Amino acid sequence: MPTTTVQRRLDEAGSIALPGVFDALSARIAEQAGFPLAFVSGYSVAATMIGEPDLGLLTQTEVVERARQICSRVAMPILVDADTGYGGPINVHRTVKQLIAAGAKGCFLEDQVWPKKCGHMRDKQVIPRAEYVEKIRSAVDARGDADFFIVARTDALAVVDLEEAIARVTVARAAGADASFVEAPESRETLAAIGKRSPAPNVANMIAGGRTPVLTAGELADLGFHVILHPLAGLFAAAAAIEATYDQLKTAGSLTEPQTGLMDFDRFNELIGVAEKHALAERFRAL
């Protein structure tokens, strides 16, 4: 199979720190910031689309539709959190096919029991290893020759132990997955063990206040990680800014004072492409 776009970006950079995005606007901001790729976090989509926690409440249809909206507005490769694939191997097959059709360049596929939970939350359960491998095999089959990067994620570290987690990503990689993701290590020592023993390229998940210690991109690269996710940084920043602005509006009754935290009207219009649409309209007026 030809090298995927995501793998080429990794080969060029060695390791990449990338943001989580949750809608077309956040993806355009990430692209304009110069990131080579971005990740659609299920946690963020659940929060912004349905206002609910990441507890298996999102449907396949909702995730695919959000991926389609995002991919239609940016040129950079987008990786999508596909949770457990929303069922058994045939559901995984359909999910991968639909994500490819939506324009995604890869997905994360995990081994939790459905309904899944955020990897940094309690009471997770995982399916049997053999069952998970069948899901990975289905995803690889669905991909075919498409430009699509499959990340094998396991939550077995918290549920079983490190040995089982390493075993799961190892067999998933043998089945055709392109990267390994052992979720929620709780110490630098465990991160180091994963980076040393898990088949490269490896994914690290950095969440402020989560279970895993937040390290720098350089530290994680030295430990053997190549895809360094910050899946919730944009969401948390946006929520904090909105909360502060709305609190001020409620307290003062207006926002008449200069707002250093707000993007101005012209810059926001530039961000969402108003000038391009005006130019398009002018083209048709000239016909």
C-alpha positions as CSV (number, residue, x, y, z in Angstrom):
1,M,0.0,0.0,0.0
2,P,1.3,3.5,-0.8
3,T,2.5,5.7,2.1
4,T,-0.4,7.7,3.6
5,T,-0.4,11.5,3.8
6,V,-0.2,11.3,7.6
7,Q,2.7,8.9,7.6
8,R,4.6,11.2,5.2
9,R,4.0,14.2,7.5
10,L,5.4,12.1,10.4
11,D,8.4,11.0,8.3
12,E,9.2,14.6,7.5
13,A,8.8,15.9,11.0
14,G,9.9,13.0,13.2
15,S,7.2,13.9,15.7
16,I,4.2,16.3,15.5
17,A,2.3,18.1,18.2
18,L,-1.2,18.6,16.9
19,P,-4.4,20.2,18.2
20,G,-7.8,18.8,18.7
21,V,-10.5,20.5,16.7
22,F,-14.3,20.2,17.1
23,D,-15.9,22.1,14.2
24,A,-15.1,23.8,10.9
25,L,-14.2,27.1,12.6
26,S,-11.7,25.6,15.1
27,A,-10.2,23.6,12.2
28,R,-9.7,26.7,10.1
29,I,-8.0,28.4,13.0
30,A,-5.6,25.4,13.4
31,E,-4.8,25.4,9.7
32,Q,-4.1,29.1,9.7
33,A,-1.8,28.6,12.7
34,G,0.3,26.3,10.5
35,F,-0.4,22.9,11.9
36,P,0.3,20.1,9.4
37,L,-2.7,18.0,10.6
38,A,-5.4,18.0,13.3
39,F,-7.5,15.6,15.3
40,V,-11.3,15.6,15.8
41,S,-11.8,14.7,19.4
42,G,-14.9,12.7,20.3
43,Y,-14.9,14.4,23.7
44,S,-15.0,17.8,22.0
45,V,-17.7,16.9,19.5
46,A,-19.9,15.5,22.2
47,A,-19.5,18.7,24.2
48,T,-20.1,21.1,21.3
49,M,-22.6,19.1,19.2
50,I,-24.9,17.7,21.9
51,G,-23.7,19.4,25.1
52,E,-23.0,16.0,26.7
53,P,-20.0,14.2,28.2
54,D,-17.9,11.7,26.3
55,L,-19.7,8.6,27.6
56,G,-20.7,6.9,24.4
57,L,-23.6,9.2,23.6
58,L,-22.4,10.3,20.2
59,T,-23.6,8.3,17.2
60,Q,-21.7,7.2,14.1
61,T,-23.8,9.5,12.0
62,E,-23.1,12.5,14.2
63,V,-19.3,11.9,14.1
64,V,-19.2,11.3,10.4
65,E,-21.2,14.4,9.7
66,R,-19.0,16.6,11.9
67,A,-15.9,15.1,10.1
68,R,-17.5,16.0,6.7
69,Q,-18.2,19.6,7.8
70,I,-14.6,20.0,9.0
71,C,-12.9,18.3,6.0
72,S,-14.8,20.4,3.6
73,R,-13.4,23.6,5.0
74,V,-9.7,22.8,5.4
75,A,-6.9,21.3,3.2
76,M,-4.8,19.8,6.0
77,P,-5.2,16.1,6.8
78,I,-7.8,15.4,9.5
79,L,-7.7,12.4,11.9
80,V,-11.0,11.5,13.5
81,D,-11.8,9.8,16.8
82,A,-14.0,6.9,15.7
83,D,-14.4,5.6,19.3
84,T,-15.0,1.8,19.1
85,G,-16.3,1.9,15.5
86,Y,-19.9,1.9,16.9
87,G,-20.4,-1.8,17.0
88,G,-18.8,-5.0,15.7
89,P,-16.4,-5.5,12.8
90,I,-19.1,-4.8,10.2
91,N,-20.0,-1.5,11.9
92,V,-16.3,-0.7,11.9
93,H,-16.1,-1.4,8.2
94,R,-19.0,1.0,7.5
95,T,-17.5,3.7,9.8
96,V,-14.2,3.6,8.0
97,K,-15.8,3.7,4.6
98,Q,-17.9,6.7,5.6
99,L,-15.0,8.6,7.2
100,I,-13.0,8.1,4.0
101,A,-16.0,9.4,2.0
102,A,-16.2,12.4,4.3
103,G,-12.6,13.3,3.5
104,A,-10.8,12.2,6.7
105,K,-7.2,11.0,6.4
106,G,-7.3,8.6,9.3
107,C,-9.1,7.5,12.5
108,F,-8.5,6.3,16.0
109,L,-10.1,3.0,16.9
110,E,-10.3,1.8,20.5
111,D,-11.0,-1.4,22.4
112,Q,-13.4,-0.3,25.0
113,V,-16.8,-1.9,25.6
114,W,-19.6,0.2,24.2
115,P,-20.8,2.6,25.5
116,K,-17.3,3.8,25.9
117,K,-15.9,6.5,28.3
118,C,-13.4,9.2,27.9
119,G,-10.0,7.5,28.4
120,H,-9.2,9.7,31.4
121,M,-12.5,8.8,33.2
122,R,-13.2,5.9,35.6
123,D,-14.9,2.6,35.2
124,K,-13.7,1.7,31.7
125,Q,-14.0,-1.8,30.3
126,V,-12.3,-3.4,27.3
127,I,-13.4,-6.1,24.9
128,P,-11.3,-9.3,24.5
129,R,-8.1,-8.9,22.6
130,A,-9.1,-11.2,19.8
131,E,-12.3,-9.3,19.3
132,Y,-10.4,-6.0,19.0
133,V,-8.0,-7.5,16.5
134,E,-11.0,-8.4,14.3
135,K,-12.1,-4.8,14.4
136,I,-8.7,-3.6,13.3
137,R,-8.7,-6.2,10.5
138,S,-12.1,-4.9,9.4
139,A,-10.8,-1.3,9.4
140,V,-7.8,-2.2,7.3
141,D,-10.0,-4.1,4.9
142,A,-12.4,-1.2,4.6
143,R,-9.5,1.2,3.9
144,G,-8.2,-0.8,1.0
145,D,-5.9,1.5,-1.0
146,A,-7.3,4.7,0.4
147,D,-5.1,7.4,1.9
148,F,-6.2,6.6,5.4
149,F,-4.1,6.2,8.6
150,I,-5.4,3.9,11.3
151,V,-4.4,4.4,14.9
152,A,-4.9,1.4,17.2
153,R,-5.8,2.7,20.7
154,T,-6.1,0.5,23.8
155,D,-7.5,1.3,27.2
156,A,-6.2,-1.9,28.7
157,L,-3.5,-0.1,30.7
158,A,-6.1,1.1,33.2
159,V,-8.3,-2.0,33.0
160,V,-5.7,-4.8,33.0
161,D,-2.1,-3.8,33.0
162,L,0.8,-2.5,30.9
163,E,1.7,-6.0,29.5
164,E,-1.8,-6.4,28.1
165,A,-1.8,-2.9,26.6
166,I,1.5,-3.5,24.8
167,A,0.3,-6.9,23.6
168,R,-2.9,-5.3,22.2
169,V,-1.2,-2.6,20.2
170,T,1.4,-5.1,19.0
171,V,-1.2,-7.5,17.5
172,A,-3.2,-4.5,16.2
173,R,-0.1,-3.3,14.3
174,A,0.5,-6.8,13.0
175,A,-3.1,-6.7,11.7
176,G,-2.4,-3.6,9.7
177,A,-2.9,-0.6,12.0
178,D,-0.4,2.3,11.3
179,A,0.2,3.6,14.8
180,S,0.0,2.6,18.5
181,F,-1.8,4.5,21.2
182,V,-1.7,3.2,24.8
183,E,-4.2,5.6,26.6
184,A,-3.8,7.2,30.0
185,P,-0.4,6.3,31.4
186,E,-0.2,7.9,34.8
187,S,3.6,8.5,35.2
188,R,6.6,9.5,33.2
189,E,8.1,6.0,33.9
190,T,5.1,4.4,32.3
191,L,5.3,6.7,29.3
192,A,8.9,5.8,29.0
193,A,8.1,2.1,29.0
194,I,5.4,2.5,26.4
195,G,7.7,4.6,24.2
196,K,10.4,1.9,24.4
197,R,8.2,-1.2,24.0
198,S,5.2,-0.2,21.9
199,P,5.6,-0.4,18.1
200,A,6.4,3.0,16.6
201,P,4.9,5.4,15.7
202,N,3.4,6.0,19.1
203,V,0.7,8.5,20.2
204,A,0.7,10.5,23.5
205,N,-2.4,12.2,24.7
206,M,-1.9,15.5,26.6
207,I,-4.9,16.7,28.6
208,A,-4.6,19.4,31.3
209,G,-6.0,17.9,34.5
210,G,-6.0,14.4,33.0
211,R,-4.4,11.2,34.2
212,T,-1.2,11.5,32.1
213,P,1.6,14.0,33.1
214,V,1.8,16.8,30.6
215,L,5.3,16.9,29.1
216,T,6.8,19.0,26.4
217,A,6.9,17.9,22.8
218,G,10.6,17.5,23.0
219,E,10.4,15.3,26.2
220,L,7.8,13.1,24.6
221,A,9.8,12.7,21.4
222,D,12.8,11.7,23.5
223,L,10.6,9.1,25.2
224,G,9.6,7.6,21.8
225,F,6.4,9.4,20.9
226,H,5.7,10.7,17.4
227,V,2.0,11.9,17.4
228,I,1.5,14.3,20.4
229,L,-2.1,15.1,20.8
230,H,-3.5,18.2,22.6
231,P,-7.2,17.2,22.0
232,L,-9.0,19.5,24.4
233,A,-6.7,22.6,24.5
234,G,-8.8,24.5,22.0
235,L,-12.1,23.4,23.5
236,F,-11.1,24.4,27.0
237,A,-9.7,27.8,25.8
238,A,-12.8,28.5,23.9
239,A,-15.1,27.6,26.9
240,A,-13.0,29.8,29.2
241,A,-13.2,32.7,26.9
242,I,-16.9,32.4,26.2
243,E,-17.6,32.0,30.0
244,A,-15.6,35.1,30.8
245,T,-17.3,37.2,28.1
246,Y,-20.8,36.1,29.0
247,D,-20.1,36.7,32.7
248,Q,-19.0,40.2,31.9
249,L,-22.0,40.8,29.6
250,K,-24.4,39.6,32.3
251,T,-22.7,41.7,35.0
252,A,-22.2,44.9,32.9
253,G,-25.2,44.6,30.6
254,S,-23.0,45.5,27.6
255,L,-19.5,45.0,26.1
256,T,-18.9,48.7,25.2
257,E,-15.3,48.8,26.7
258,P,-12.4,47.6,24.5
259,Q,-12.3,43.8,24.6
260,T,-8.7,42.6,24.4
261,G,-9.9,39.0,24.5
262,L,-12.2,39.3,21.5
263,M,-11.3,38.8,17.8
264,D,-12.5,41.9,15.9
265,F,-15.1,41.8,13.2
266,D,-12.7,42.3,10.3
267,R,-10.3,39.6,11.5
268,F,-13.1,37.1,12.0
269,N,-14.5,37.8,8.6
270,E,-11.1,37.1,7.2
271,L,-10.9,33.9,9.1
272,I,-14.2,32.5,7.8
273,G,-13.5,33.6,4.2
274,V,-15.8,36.5,3.6
275,A,-13.5,38.0,1.0
276,E,-13.4,34.8,-1.0
277,K,-17.2,34.6,-1.1
278,H,-17.4,38.2,-2.2
279,A,-14.9,37.5,-5.0
280,L,-16.9,34.5,-6.0
281,A,-20.1,36.6,-6.2
282,E,-18.3,39.2,-8.3
283,R,-17.3,36.5,-10.8
284,F,-20.9,35.6,-11.4
285,R,-22.0,39.2,-11.6
286,A,-19.5,39.7,-14.4
287,L,-20.9,36.8,-16.5
